[in-house]
Amino acid sequence: MNHPEVNVQVATVESKKYFISGEVLRPGAFPLAVPTRVMEAPIQAGGFLDFAKTKKIYVLRGSTKYNFNYKDVSKEKRQEQNILLENGDTIFVP
């Protein structure tokens, strides 16, 4: 074949991920295929366990720590805490 025609399509993007650990049903790595905010991450992880401290959640991005109060944000307060997640972010639910 001198001039083959080839089509390539990306089925899923799995190279970008965020991590969630602590008091959630399914801790682990989750793909960042679409823009995702902190508020959505615990839902994707199956929800909180009974003793989760939802007012003391934080996101680690490199050496920077972002506090996140799930109860406030769910009541539409302090929405600036609901940041977009970036590749490699780790969310901890104490």
PyMOL Python script that loads the backbone (N, CA, C, O; Angstrom):
from pymol import cmd

cmd.read_pdbstr("""\
ATOM      1  N   MET A   1       0.840  -1.169   0.000  1.00  0.00           N
ATOM      2  CA  MET A   1       0.000   0.000   0.000  1.00  0.00           C
ATOM      3  C   MET A   1       0.890   1.240   0.000  1.00  0.00           C
ATOM      4  O   MET A   1       1.735   1.427   0.875  1.00  0.00           O
ATOM      5  N   ASN A   2       0.679   2.045  -0.973  1.00  0.00           N
ATOM      6  CA  ASN A   2       1.472   3.269  -1.068  1.00  0.00           C
ATOM      7  C   ASN A   2       0.865   4.436  -0.310  1.00  0.00           C
ATOM      8  O   ASN A   2       1.599   5.192   0.327  1.00  0.00           O
ATOM      9  N   HIS A   3      -0.438   4.608  -0.356  1.00  0.00           N
ATOM     10  CA  HIS A   3      -1.100   5.744   0.283  1.00  0.00           C
ATOM     11  C   HIS A   3      -2.350   5.273   1.039  1.00  0.00           C
ATOM     12  O   HIS A   3      -3.472   5.562   0.623  1.00  0.00           O
ATOM     13  N   PRO A   4      -2.160   4.561   2.129  1.00  0.00           N
ATOM     14  CA  PRO A   4      -3.335   4.087   2.862  1.00  0.00           C
ATOM     15  C   PRO A   4      -4.058   5.258   3.548  1.00  0.00           C
ATOM     16  O   PRO A   4      -3.428   6.235   3.952  1.00  0.00           O
ATOM     17  N   GLU A   5      -5.363   5.145   3.669  1.00  0.00           N
ATOM     18  CA  GLU A   5      -6.150   6.127   4.404  1.00  0.00           C
ATOM     19  C   GLU A   5      -6.517   5.533   5.750  1.00  0.00           C
ATOM     20  O   GLU A   5      -7.046   4.425   5.831  1.00  0.00           O
ATOM     21  N   VAL A   6      -6.226   6.292   6.822  1.00  0.00           N
ATOM     22  CA  VAL A   6      -6.464   5.807   8.175  1.00  0.00           C
ATOM     23  C   VAL A   6      -7.260   6.855   8.943  1.00  0.00           C
ATOM     24  O   VAL A   6      -6.944   8.044   8.896  1.00  0.00           O
ATOM     25  N   ASN A   7      -8.290   6.409   9.647  1.00  0.00           N
ATOM     26  CA  ASN A   7      -9.066   7.283  10.527  1.00  0.00           C
ATOM     27  C   ASN A   7      -8.835   6.847  11.959  1.00  0.00           C
ATOM     28  O   ASN A   7      -8.891   5.657  12.269  1.00  0.00           O
ATOM     29  N   VAL A   8      -8.574   7.816  12.838  1.00  0.00           N
ATOM     30  CA  VAL A   8      -8.353   7.526  14.250  1.00  0.00           C
ATOM     31  C   VAL A   8      -9.319   8.373  15.063  1.00  0.00           C
ATOM     32  O   VAL A   8      -9.447   9.575  14.833  1.00  0.00           O
ATOM     33  N   GLN A   9     -10.007   7.732  16.029  1.00  0.00           N
ATOM     34  CA  GLN A   9     -10.906   8.452  16.920  1.00  0.00           C
ATOM     35  C   GLN A   9     -10.556   8.090  18.357  1.00  0.00           C
ATOM     36  O   GLN A   9     -10.226   6.944  18.662  1.00  0.00           O
ATOM     37  N   VAL A  10     -10.633   9.073  19.223  1.00  0.00           N
ATOM     38  CA  VAL A  10     -10.405   8.839  20.643  1.00  0.00           C
ATOM     39  C   VAL A  10     -11.745   8.467  21.266  1.00  0.00           C
ATOM     40  O   VAL A  10     -12.689   9.257  21.248  1.00  0.00           O
ATOM     41  N   ALA A  11     -11.819   7.256  21.817  1.00  0.00           N
ATOM     42  CA  ALA A  11     -13.064   6.802  22.439  1.00  0.00           C
ATOM     43  C   ALA A  11     -13.265   7.447  23.804  1.00  0.00           C
ATOM     44  O   ALA A  11     -14.347   7.956  24.096  1.00  0.00           O
ATOM     45  N   THR A  12     -12.229   7.430  24.643  1.00  0.00           N
ATOM     46  CA  THR A  12     -12.284   8.064  25.962  1.00  0.00           C
ATOM     47  C   THR A  12     -10.920   8.640  26.292  1.00  0.00           C
ATOM     48  O   THR A  12      -9.884   8.118  25.881  1.00  0.00           O
ATOM     49  N   VAL A  13     -10.946   9.725  27.042  1.00  0.00           N
ATOM     50  CA  VAL A  13      -9.707  10.332  27.521  1.00  0.00           C
ATOM     51  C   VAL A  13      -9.541   9.901  28.972  1.00  0.00           C
ATOM     52  O   VAL A  13     -10.345  10.264  29.830  1.00  0.00           O
ATOM     53  N   GLU A  14      -8.499   9.129  29.241  1.00  0.00           N
ATOM     54  CA  GLU A  14      -8.295   8.635  30.597  1.00  0.00           C
ATOM     55  C   GLU A  14      -6.947   9.052  31.170  1.00  0.00           C
ATOM     56  O   GLU A  14      -6.533   8.562  32.221  1.00  0.00           O
ATOM     57  N   SER A  15      -6.274   9.948  30.483  1.00  0.00           N
ATOM     58  CA  SER A  15      -4.965  10.366  30.976  1.00  0.00           C
ATOM     59  C   SER A  15      -5.063  11.394  32.094  1.00  0.00           C
ATOM     60  O   SER A  15      -4.153  11.498  32.916  1.00  0.00           O
ATOM     61  N   LYS A  16      -6.151  12.154  32.137  1.00  0.00           N
ATOM     62  CA  LYS A  16      -6.336  13.141  33.194  1.00  0.00           C
ATOM     63  C   LYS A  16      -7.214  12.531  34.273  1.00  0.00           C
ATOM     64  O   LYS A  16      -8.274  11.974  33.989  1.00  0.00           O
ATOM     65  N   LYS A  17      -6.753  12.645  35.532  1.00  0.00           N
ATOM     66  CA  LYS A  17      -7.485  12.046  36.648  1.00  0.00           C
ATOM     67  C   LYS A  17      -7.413  12.925  37.878  1.00  0.00           C
ATOM     68  O   LYS A  17      -6.509  13.747  38.028  1.00  0.00           O
ATOM     69  N   TYR A  18      -8.384  12.735  38.754  1.00  0.00           N
ATOM     70  CA  TYR A  18      -8.307  13.284  40.101  1.00  0.00           C
ATOM     71  C   TYR A  18      -8.511  12.116  41.046  1.00  0.00           C
ATOM     72  O   TYR A  18      -8.974  11.049  40.642  1.00  0.00           O
ATOM     73  N   PHE A  19      -8.164  12.322  42.300  1.00  0.00           N
ATOM     74  CA  PHE A  19      -8.228  11.258  43.290  1.00  0.00           C
ATOM     75  C   PHE A  19      -9.083  11.721  44.463  1.00  0.00           C
ATOM     76  O   PHE A  19      -9.084  12.899  44.819  1.00  0.00           O
ATOM     77  N   ILE A  20      -9.801  10.787  45.051  1.00  0.00           N
ATOM     78  CA  ILE A  20     -10.574  11.111  46.245  1.00  0.00           C
ATOM     79  C   ILE A  20     -10.343   9.996  47.261  1.00  0.00           C
ATOM     80  O   ILE A  20     -10.403   8.812  46.929  1.00  0.00           O
ATOM     81  N   SER A  21     -10.080  10.397  48.500  1.00  0.00           N
ATOM     82  CA  SER A  21      -9.835   9.405  49.550  1.00  0.00           C
ATOM     83  C   SER A  21     -10.547   9.835  50.820  1.00  0.00           C
ATOM     84  O   SER A  21     -11.009  10.969  50.949  1.00  0.00           O
ATOM     85  N   GLY A  22     -10.620   8.901  51.748  1.00  0.00           N
ATOM     86  CA  GLY A  22     -11.259   9.202  53.024  1.00  0.00           C
ATOM     87  C   GLY A  22     -12.642   8.592  53.102  1.00  0.00           C
ATOM     88  O   GLY A  22     -12.876   7.487  52.613  1.00  0.00           O
ATOM     89  N   GLU A  23     -13.553   9.318  53.718  1.00  0.00           N
ATOM     90  CA  GLU A  23     -14.879   8.810  54.075  1.00  0.00           C
ATOM     91  C   GLU A  23     -15.902   8.894  52.934  1.00  0.00           C
ATOM     92  O   GLU A  23     -16.951   9.524  53.062  1.00  0.00           O
ATOM     93  N   VAL A  24     -15.562   8.237  51.812  1.00  0.00           N
ATOM     94  CA  VAL A  24     -16.494   8.085  50.691  1.00  0.00           C
ATOM     95  C   VAL A  24     -16.640   6.599  50.399  1.00  0.00           C
ATOM     96  O   VAL A  24     -15.785   5.798  50.777  1.00  0.00           O
ATOM     97  N   LEU A  25     -17.709   6.241  49.738  1.00  0.00           N
ATOM     98  CA  LEU A  25     -18.000   4.837  49.480  1.00  0.00           C
ATOM     99  C   LEU A  25     -16.947   4.173  48.596  1.00  0.00           C
ATOM    100  O   LEU A  25     -16.509   3.060  48.890  1.00  0.00           O
ATOM    101  N   ARG A  26     -16.535   4.842  47.516  1.00  0.00           N
ATOM    102  CA  ARG A  26     -15.563   4.268  46.585  1.00  0.00           C
ATOM    103  C   ARG A  26     -14.382   5.216  46.380  1.00  0.00           C
ATOM    104  O   ARG A  26     -14.337   5.921  45.372  1.00  0.00           O
ATOM    105  N   PRO A  27     -13.428   5.251  47.306  1.00  0.00           N
ATOM    106  CA  PRO A  27     -12.252   6.102  47.091  1.00  0.00           C
ATOM    107  C   PRO A  27     -11.440   5.584  45.911  1.00  0.00           C
ATOM    108  O   PRO A  27     -11.514   4.405  45.564  1.00  0.00           O
ATOM    109  N   GLY A  28     -10.673   6.467  45.303  1.00  0.00           N
ATOM    110  CA  GLY A  28      -9.814   6.044  44.204  1.00  0.00           C
ATOM    111  C   GLY A  28      -9.612   7.137  43.182  1.00  0.00           C
ATOM    112  O   GLY A  28      -9.833   8.318  43.452  1.00  0.00           O
ATOM    113  N   ALA A  29      -9.183   6.718  41.990  1.00  0.00           N
ATOM    114  CA  ALA A  29      -8.921   7.635  40.889  1.00  0.00           C
ATOM    115  C   ALA A  29     -10.156   7.713  39.996  1.00  0.00           C
ATOM    116  O   ALA A  29     -10.830   6.710  39.761  1.00  0.00           O
ATOM    117  N   PHE A  30     -10.443   8.916  39.501  1.00  0.00           N
ATOM    118  CA  PHE A  30     -11.580   9.137  38.626  1.00  0.00           C
ATOM    119  C   PHE A  30     -11.127   9.962  37.426  1.00  0.00           C
ATOM    120  O   PHE A  30     -10.316  10.876  37.574  1.00  0.00           O
ATOM    121  N   PRO A  31     -11.645   9.648  36.236  1.00  0.00           N
ATOM    122  CA  PRO A  31     -11.218  10.390  35.047  1.00  0.00           C
ATOM    123  C   PRO A  31     -11.743  11.823  35.037  1.00  0.00           C
ATOM    124  O   PRO A  31     -12.828  12.114  35.540  1.00  0.00           O
ATOM    125  N   LEU A  32     -10.947  12.696  34.456  1.00  0.00           N
ATOM    126  CA  LEU A  32     -11.342  14.102  34.278  1.00  0.00           C
ATOM    127  C   LEU A  32     -11.599  14.337  32.794  1.00  0.00           C
ATOM    128  O   LEU A  32     -10.950  15.181  32.176  1.00  0.00           O
ATOM    129  N   ALA A  33     -12.530  13.605  32.229  1.00  0.00           N
ATOM    130  CA  ALA A  33     -12.821  13.706  30.803  1.00  0.00           C
ATOM    131  C   ALA A  33     -13.614  14.967  30.478  1.00  0.00           C
ATOM    132  O   ALA A  33     -13.523  15.494  29.369  1.00  0.00           O
ATOM    133  N   VAL A  34     -14.389  15.448  31.441  1.00  0.00           N
ATOM    134  CA  VAL A  34     -15.171  16.679  31.282  1.00  0.00           C
ATOM    135  C   VAL A  34     -14.880  17.578  32.477  1.00  0.00           C
ATOM    136  O   VAL A  34     -14.444  17.081  33.515  1.00  0.00           O
ATOM    137  N   PRO A  35     -15.106  18.887  32.365  1.00  0.00           N
ATOM    138  CA  PRO A  35     -14.893  19.765  33.514  1.00  0.00           C
ATOM    139  C   PRO A  35     -15.712  19.296  34.726  1.00  0.00           C
ATOM    140  O   PRO A  35     -16.920  19.080  34.628  1.00  0.00           O
ATOM    141  N   THR A  36     -15.032  19.146  35.863  1.00  0.00           N
ATOM    142  CA  THR A  36     -15.658  18.620  37.071  1.00  0.00           C
ATOM    143  C   THR A  36     -15.324  19.528  38.237  1.00  0.00           C
ATOM    144  O   THR A  36     -14.175  19.937  38.401  1.00  0.00           O
ATOM    145  N   ARG A  37     -16.318  19.843  39.045  1.00  0.00           N
ATOM    146  CA  ARG A  37     -16.114  20.667  40.234  1.00  0.00           C
ATOM    147  C   ARG A  37     -16.043  19.780  41.471  1.00  0.00           C
ATOM    148  O   ARG A  37     -16.472  18.627  41.446  1.00  0.00           O
ATOM    149  N   VAL A  38     -15.499  20.326  42.545  1.00  0.00           N
ATOM    150  CA  VAL A  38     -15.326  19.576  43.795  1.00  0.00           C
ATOM    151  C   VAL A  38     -16.651  18.985  44.260  1.00  0.00           C
ATOM    152  O   VAL A  38     -16.681  17.851  44.737  1.00  0.00           O
ATOM    153  N   MET A  39     -17.733  19.722  44.133  1.00  0.00           N
ATOM    154  CA  MET A  39     -19.050  19.282  44.587  1.00  0.00           C
ATOM    155  C   MET A  39     -19.476  17.960  43.943  1.00  0.00           C
ATOM    156  O   MET A  39     -20.191  17.171  44.563  1.00  0.00           O
ATOM    157  N   GLU A  40     -19.044  17.716  42.710  1.00  0.00           N
ATOM    158  CA  GLU A  40     -19.446  16.524  41.969  1.00  0.00           C
ATOM    159  C   GLU A  40     -18.630  15.290  42.359  1.00  0.00           C
ATOM    160  O   GLU A  40     -19.102  14.165  42.196  1.00  0.00           O
ATOM    161  N   ALA A  41     -17.440  15.482  42.860  1.00  0.00           N
ATOM    162  CA  ALA A  41     -16.531  14.362  43.121  1.00  0.00           C
ATOM    163  C   ALA A  41     -17.064  13.353  44.139  1.00  0.00           C
ATOM    164  O   ALA A  41     -17.007  12.155  43.861  1.00  0.00           O
ATOM    165  N   PRO A  42     -17.577  13.764  45.297  1.00  0.00           N
ATOM    166  CA  PRO A  42     -18.101  12.769  46.234  1.00  0.00           C
ATOM    167  C   PRO A  42     -19.283  11.979  45.662  1.00  0.00           C
ATOM    168  O   PRO A  42     -19.478  10.813  46.005  1.00  0.00           O
ATOM    169  N   ILE A  43     -20.054  12.606  44.808  1.00  0.00           N
ATOM    170  CA  ILE A  43     -21.177  11.923  44.177  1.00  0.00           C
ATOM    171  C   ILE A  43     -20.646  10.816  43.271  1.00  0.00           C
ATOM    172  O   ILE A  43     -21.163   9.699  43.280  1.00  0.00           O
ATOM    173  N   GLN A  44     -19.616  11.128  42.492  1.00  0.00           N
ATOM    174  CA  GLN A  44     -19.020  10.122  41.617  1.00  0.00           C
ATOM    175  C   GLN A  44     -18.374   8.999  42.415  1.00  0.00           C
ATOM    176  O   GLN A  44     -18.251   7.876  41.926  1.00  0.00           O
ATOM    177  N   ALA A  45     -17.963   9.300  43.643  1.00  0.00           N
ATOM    178  CA  ALA A  45     -17.338   8.294  44.508  1.00  0.00           C
ATOM    179  C   ALA A  45     -18.376   7.535  45.334  1.00  0.00           C
ATOM    180  O   ALA A  45     -18.008   6.819  46.266  1.00  0.00           O
ATOM    181  N   GLY A  46     -19.649   7.672  45.018  1.00  0.00           N
ATOM    182  CA  GLY A  46     -20.688   6.903  45.693  1.00  0.00           C
ATOM    183  C   GLY A  46     -21.298   7.555  46.909  1.00  0.00           C
ATOM    184  O   GLY A  46     -22.158   6.963  47.560  1.00  0.00           O
ATOM    185  N   GLY A  47     -20.872   8.765  47.230  1.00  0.00           N
ATOM    186  CA  GLY A  47     -21.427   9.467  48.387  1.00  0.00           C
ATOM    187  C   GLY A  47     -20.566   9.328  49.625  1.00  0.00           C
ATOM    188  O   GLY A  47     -19.558   8.622  49.630  1.00  0.00           O
ATOM    189  N   PHE A  48     -20.982  10.012  50.666  1.00  0.00           N
ATOM    190  CA  PHE A  48     -20.238  10.032  51.919  1.00  0.00           C
ATOM    191  C   PHE A  48     -20.593   8.844  52.797  1.00  0.00           C
ATOM    192  O   PHE A  48     -21.709   8.328  52.740  1.00  0.00           O
ATOM    193  N   LEU A  49     -19.636   8.414  53.608  1.00  0.00           N
ATOM    194  CA  LEU A  49     -19.902   7.425  54.641  1.00  0.00           C
ATOM    195  C   LEU A  49     -20.505   8.154  55.849  1.00  0.00           C
ATOM    196  O   LEU A  49     -20.501   9.384  55.905  1.00  0.00           O
ATOM    197  N   ASP A  50     -21.016   7.392  56.800  1.00  0.00           N
ATOM    198  CA  ASP A  50     -21.757   7.964  57.930  1.00  0.00           C
ATOM    199  C   ASP A  50     -20.992   9.005  58.744  1.00  0.00           C
ATOM    200  O   ASP A  50     -21.585   9.982  59.202  1.00  0.00           O
ATOM    201  N   PHE A  51     -19.706   8.815  58.929  1.00  0.00           N
ATOM    202  CA  PHE A  51     -18.952   9.711  59.817  1.00  0.00           C
ATOM    203  C   PHE A  51     -18.088  10.726  59.069  1.00  0.00           C
ATOM    204  O   PHE A  51     -17.153  11.287  59.640  1.00  0.00           O
ATOM    205  N   ALA A  52     -18.394  10.959  57.809  1.00  0.00           N
ATOM    206  CA  ALA A  52     -17.643  11.938  57.022  1.00  0.00           C
ATOM    207  C   ALA A  52     -17.824  13.336  57.599  1.00  0.00           C
ATOM    208  O   ALA A  52     -18.933  13.726  57.964  1.00  0.00           O
ATOM    209  N   LYS A  53     -16.744  14.078  57.679  1.00  0.00           N
ATOM    210  CA  LYS A  53     -16.783  15.467  58.158  1.00  0.00           C
ATOM    211  C   LYS A  53     -16.869  16.368  56.920  1.00  0.00           C
ATOM    212  O   LYS A  53     -15.857  16.856  56.416  1.00  0.00           O
ATOM    213  N   THR A  54     -18.079  16.571  56.455  1.00  0.00           N
ATOM    214  CA  THR A  54     -18.284  17.262  55.186  1.00  0.00           C
ATOM    215  C   THR A  54     -17.966  18.758  55.235  1.00  0.00           C
ATOM    216  O   THR A  54     -17.904  19.413  54.194  1.00  0.00           O
ATOM    217  N   LYS A  55     -17.768  19.294  56.425  1.00  0.00           N
ATOM    218  CA  LYS A  55     -17.378  20.703  56.547  1.00  0.00           C
ATOM    219  C   LYS A  55     -15.860  20.872  56.467  1.00  0.00           C
ATOM    220  O   LYS A  55     -15.371  21.999  56.382  1.00  0.00           O
ATOM    221  N   LYS A  56     -15.118  19.779  56.493  1.00  0.00           N
ATOM    222  CA  LYS A  56     -13.658  19.862  56.567  1.00  0.00           C
ATOM    223  C   LYS A  56     -12.958  19.187  55.389  1.00  0.00           C
ATOM    224  O   LYS A  56     -11.808  18.766  55.515  1.00  0.00           O
ATOM    225  N   ILE A  57     -13.629  19.079  54.262  1.00  0.00           N
ATOM    226  CA  ILE A  57     -13.035  18.503  53.059  1.00  0.00           C
ATOM    227  C   ILE A  57     -11.973  19.467  52.543  1.00  0.00           C
ATOM    228  O   ILE A  57     -12.104  20.683  52.685  1.00  0.00           O
ATOM    229  N   TYR A  58     -10.919  18.914  51.943  1.00  0.00           N
ATOM    230  CA  TYR A  58      -9.942  19.782  51.299  1.00  0.00           C
ATOM    231  C   TYR A  58      -9.396  19.141  50.035  1.00  0.00           C
ATOM    232  O   TYR A  58      -9.419  17.922  49.868  1.00  0.00           O
ATOM    233  N   VAL A  59      -8.902  20.005  49.145  1.00  0.00           N
ATOM    234  CA  VAL A  59      -8.307  19.583  47.879  1.00  0.00           C
ATOM    235  C   VAL A  59      -6.834  19.939  47.935  1.00  0.00           C
ATOM    236  O   VAL A  59      -6.469  21.070  48.260  1.00  0.00           O
ATOM    237  N   LEU A  60      -5.987  18.966  47.616  1.00  0.00           N
ATOM    238  CA  LEU A  60      -4.549  19.226  47.509  1.00  0.00           C
ATOM    239  C   LEU A  60      -4.191  19.316  46.033  1.00  0.00           C
ATOM    240  O   LEU A  60      -4.460  18.404  45.251  1.00  0.00           O
ATOM    241  N   ARG A  61      -3.581  20.434  45.675  1.00  0.00           N
ATOM    242  CA  ARG A  61      -3.115  20.660  44.304  1.00  0.00           C
ATOM    243  C   ARG A  61      -1.655  21.075  44.418  1.00  0.00           C
ATOM    244  O   ARG A  61      -1.332  22.235  44.674  1.00  0.00           O
ATOM    245  N   GLY A  62      -0.785  20.093  44.221  1.00  0.00           N
ATOM    246  CA  GLY A  62       0.633  20.354  44.450  1.00  0.00           C
ATOM    247  C   GLY A  62       0.838  20.641  45.925  1.00  0.00           C
ATOM    248  O   GLY A  62       0.480  19.821  46.771  1.00  0.00           O
ATOM    249  N   SER A  63       1.409  21.792  46.243  1.00  0.00           N
ATOM    250  CA  SER A  63       1.625  22.150  47.646  1.00  0.00           C
ATOM    251  C   SER A  63       0.541  23.096  48.178  1.00  0.00           C
ATOM    252  O   SER A  63       0.652  23.611  49.291  1.00  0.00           O
ATOM    253  N   THR A  64      -0.498  23.319  47.383  1.00  0.00           N
ATOM    254  CA  THR A  64      -1.583  24.212  47.779  1.00  0.00           C
ATOM    255  C   THR A  64      -2.774  23.412  48.292  1.00  0.00           C
ATOM    256  O   THR A  64      -3.164  22.402  47.706  1.00  0.00           O
ATOM    257  N   LYS A  65      -3.344  23.885  49.398  1.00  0.00           N
ATOM    258  CA  LYS A  65      -4.503  23.236  50.005  1.00  0.00           C
ATOM    259  C   LYS A  65      -5.701  24.170  49.889  1.00  0.00           C
ATOM    260  O   LYS A  65      -5.631  25.334  50.285  1.00  0.00           O
ATOM    261  N   TYR A  66      -6.815  23.647  49.335  1.00  0.00           N
ATOM    262  CA  TYR A  66      -8.059  24.400  49.197  1.00  0.00           C
ATOM    263  C   TYR A  66      -9.100  23.765  50.111  1.00  0.00           C
ATOM    264  O   TYR A  66      -9.385  22.573  49.994  1.00  0.00           O
ATOM    265  N   ASN A  67      -9.663  24.546  51.012  1.00  0.00           N
ATOM    266  CA  ASN A  67     -10.714  24.045  51.900  1.00  0.00           C
ATOM    267  C   ASN A  67     -12.046  24.031  51.163  1.00  0.00           C
ATOM    268  O   ASN A  67     -12.304  24.865  50.296  1.00  0.00           O
ATOM    269  N   PHE A  68     -12.885  23.064  51.528  1.00  0.00           N
ATOM    270  CA  PHE A  68     -14.191  22.922  50.895  1.00  0.00           C
ATOM    271  C   PHE A  68     -15.206  22.463  51.924  1.00  0.00           C
ATOM    272  O   PHE A  68     -15.057  21.400  52.525  1.00  0.00           O
ATOM    273  N   ASN A  69     -16.242  23.272  52.125  1.00  0.00           N
ATOM    274  CA  ASN A  69     -17.314  22.946  53.054  1.00  0.00           C
ATOM    275  C   ASN A  69     -18.532  22.519  52.234  1.00  0.00           C
ATOM    276  O   ASN A  69     -19.257  23.355  51.694  1.00  0.00           O
ATOM    277  N   TYR A  70     -18.743  21.215  52.152  1.00  0.00           N
ATOM    278  CA  TYR A  70     -19.819  20.654  51.332  1.00  0.00           C
ATOM    279  C   TYR A  70     -21.187  21.184  51.757  1.00  0.00           C
ATOM    280  O   TYR A  70     -22.028  21.481  50.909  1.00  0.00           O
ATOM    281  N   LYS A  71     -21.408  21.304  53.058  1.00  0.00           N
ATOM    282  CA  LYS A  71     -22.714  21.763  53.548  1.00  0.00           C
ATOM    283  C   LYS A  71     -22.991  23.194  53.101  1.00  0.00           C
ATOM    284  O   LYS A  71     -24.102  23.503  52.671  1.00  0.00           O
ATOM    285  N   ASP A  72     -21.999  24.066  53.199  1.00  0.00           N
ATOM    286  CA  ASP A  72     -22.194  25.449  52.757  1.00  0.00           C
ATOM    287  C   ASP A  72     -22.482  25.516  51.256  1.00  0.00           C
ATOM    288  O   ASP A  72     -23.434  26.170  50.831  1.00  0.00           O
ATOM    289  N   VAL A  73     -21.669  24.848  50.470  1.00  0.00           N
ATOM    290  CA  VAL A  73     -21.823  24.916  49.018  1.00  0.00           C
ATOM    291  C   VAL A  73     -23.153  24.305  48.592  1.00  0.00           C
ATOM    292  O   VAL A  73     -23.789  24.810  47.667  1.00  0.00           O
ATOM    293  N   SER A  74     -23.585  23.231  49.245  1.00  0.00           N
ATOM    294  CA  SER A  74     -24.869  22.617  48.895  1.00  0.00           C
ATOM    295  C   SER A  74     -26.048  23.532  49.235  1.00  0.00           C
ATOM    296  O   SER A  74     -27.134  23.381  48.676  1.00  0.00           O
ATOM    297  N   LYS A  75     -25.834  24.483  50.152  1.00  0.00           N
ATOM    298  CA  LYS A  75     -26.867  25.465  50.494  1.00  0.00           C
ATOM    299  C   LYS A  75     -26.665  26.766  49.726  1.00  0.00           C
ATOM    300  O   LYS A  75     -27.228  27.803  50.079  1.00  0.00           O
ATOM    301  N   GLU A  76     -25.849  26.697  48.665  1.00  0.00           N
ATOM    302  CA  GLU A  76     -25.548  27.823  47.791  1.00  0.00           C
ATOM    303  C   GLU A  76     -24.848  28.976  48.501  1.00  0.00           C
ATOM    304  O   GLU A  76     -25.030  30.140  48.142  1.00  0.00           O
ATOM    305  N   LYS A  77     -24.052  28.647  49.505  1.00  0.00           N
ATOM    306  CA  LYS A  77     -23.202  29.616  50.180  1.00  0.00           C
ATOM    307  C   LYS A  77     -21.760  29.340  49.765  1.00  0.00           C
ATOM    308  O   LYS A  77     -21.409  28.205  49.444  1.00  0.00           O
ATOM    309  N   ARG A  78     -20.941  30.360  49.772  1.00  0.00           N
ATOM    310  CA  ARG A  78     -19.497  30.225  49.546  1.00  0.00           C
ATOM    311  C   ARG A  78     -19.165  29.413  48.296  1.00  0.00           C
ATOM    312  O   ARG A  78     -18.337  28.504  48.341  1.00  0.00           O
ATOM    313  N   GLN A  79     -19.808  29.742  47.198  1.00  0.00           N
ATOM    314  CA  GLN A  79     -19.631  29.015  45.939  1.00  0.00           C
ATOM    315  C   GLN A  79     -18.211  29.099  45.382  1.00  0.00           C
ATOM    316  O   GLN A  79     -17.825  28.289  44.539  1.00  0.00           O
ATOM    317  N   GLU A  80     -17.432  30.080  45.851  1.00  0.00           N
ATOM    318  CA  GLU A  80     -16.046  30.193  45.377  1.00  0.00           C
ATOM    319  C   GLU A  80     -15.200  28.990  45.772  1.00  0.00           C
ATOM    320  O   GLU A  80     -14.139  28.757  45.193  1.00  0.00           O
ATOM    321  N   GLN A  81     -15.669  28.222  46.763  1.00  0.00           N
ATOM    322  CA  GLN A  81     -14.951  27.007  47.173  1.00  0.00           C
ATOM    323  C   GLN A  81     -15.107  25.874  46.156  1.00  0.00           C
ATOM    324  O   GLN A  81     -14.289  24.955  46.125  1.00  0.00           O
ATOM    325  N   ASN A  82     -16.126  25.933  45.346  1.00  0.00           N
ATOM    326  CA  ASN A  82     -16.444  24.857  44.408  1.00  0.00           C
ATOM    327  C   ASN A  82     -15.604  25.005  43.138  1.00  0.00           C
ATOM    328  O   ASN A  82     -16.128  25.297  42.063  1.00  0.00           O
ATOM    329  N   ILE A  83     -14.312  24.803  43.279  1.00  0.00           N
ATOM    330  CA  ILE A  83     -13.364  25.025  42.186  1.00  0.00           C
ATOM    331  C   ILE A  83     -13.418  23.884  41.175  1.00  0.00           C
ATOM    332  O   ILE A  83     -13.837  22.770  41.489  1.00  0.00           O
ATOM    333  N   LEU A  84     -12.989  24.186  39.967  1.00  0.00           N
ATOM    334  CA  LEU A  84     -12.831  23.151  38.948  1.00  0.00           C
ATOM    335  C   LEU A  84     -11.621  22.302  39.303  1.00  0.00           C
ATOM    336  O   LEU A  84     -10.571  22.827  39.674  1.00  0.00           O
ATOM    337  N   LEU A  85     -11.771  21.001  39.190  1.00  0.00           N
ATOM    338  CA  LEU A  85     -10.660  20.100  39.472  1.00  0.00           C
ATOM    339  C   LEU A  85      -9.680  20.100  38.310  1.00  0.00           C
ATOM    340  O   LEU A  85     -10.060  20.293  37.155  1.00  0.00           O
ATOM    341  N   GLU A  86      -8.408  19.880  38.637  1.00  0.00           N
ATOM    342  CA  GLU A  86      -7.356  19.794  37.630  1.00  0.00           C
ATOM    343  C   GLU A  86      -6.691  18.431  37.734  1.00  0.00           C
ATOM    344  O   GLU A  86      -6.800  17.746  38.751  1.00  0.00           O
ATOM    345  N   ASN A  87      -6.010  18.054  36.676  1.00  0.00           N
ATOM    346  CA  ASN A  87      -5.310  16.783  36.635  1.00  0.00           C
ATOM    347  C   ASN A  87      -4.379  16.631  37.846  1.00  0.00           C
ATOM    348  O   ASN A  87      -3.547  17.498  38.117  1.00  0.00           O
ATOM    349  N   GLY A  88      -4.534  15.524  38.561  1.00  0.00           N
ATOM    350  CA  GLY A  88      -3.673  15.242  39.694  1.00  0.00           C
ATOM    351  C   GLY A  88      -4.178  15.741  41.037  1.00  0.00           C
ATOM    352  O   GLY A  88      -3.565  15.454  42.065  1.00  0.00           O
ATOM    353  N   ASP A  89      -5.282  16.482  41.054  1.00  0.00           N
ATOM    354  CA  ASP A  89      -5.842  16.958  42.331  1.00  0.00           C
ATOM    355  C   ASP A  89      -6.239  15.766  43.201  1.00  0.00           C
ATOM    356  O   ASP A  89      -6.696  14.736  42.704  1.00  0.00           O
ATOM    357  N   THR A  90      -6.051  15.933  44.508  1.00  0.00           N
ATOM    358  CA  THR A  90      -6.471  14.917  45.467  1.00  0.00           C
ATOM    359  C   THR A  90      -7.450  15.556  46.439  1.00  0.00           C
ATOM    360  O   THR A  90      -7.157  16.584  47.049  1.00  0.00           O
ATOM    361  N   ILE A  91      -8.612  14.935  46.575  1.00  0.00           N
ATOM    362  CA  ILE A  91      -9.636  15.399  47.499  1.00  0.00           C
ATOM    363  C   ILE A  91      -9.614  14.471  48.708  1.00  0.00           C
ATOM    364  O   ILE A  91      -9.627  13.249  48.561  1.00  0.00           O
ATOM    365  N   PHE A  92      -9.580  15.053  49.892  1.00  0.00           N
ATOM    366  CA  PHE A  92      -9.604  14.248  51.120  1.00  0.00           C
ATOM    367  C   PHE A  92     -10.841  14.574  51.926  1.00  0.00           C
ATOM    368  O   PHE A  92     -11.101  15.734  52.245  1.00  0.00           O
ATOM    369  N   VAL A  93     -11.608  13.536  52.255  1.00  0.00           N
ATOM    370  CA  VAL A  93     -12.814  13.667  53.071  1.00  0.00           C
ATOM    371  C   VAL A  93     -12.521  13.029  54.438  1.00  0.00           C
ATOM    372  O   VAL A  93     -12.532  11.804  54.562  1.00  0.00           O
ATOM    373  N   PRO A  94     -12.259  13.856  55.464  1.00  0.00           N
ATOM    374  CA  PRO A  94     -11.926  13.266  56.776  1.00  0.00           C
ATOM    375  C   PRO A  94     -13.127  12.588  57.434  1.00  0.00           C
ATOM    376  O   PRO A  94     -13.005  12.049  58.534  1.00  0.00           O
TER     377      PRO A  94
END
""", "prot")
cmd.dss("prot")
cmd.show_as("cartoon", "prot")
cmd.util.cbc("prot")
cmd.orient("prot")
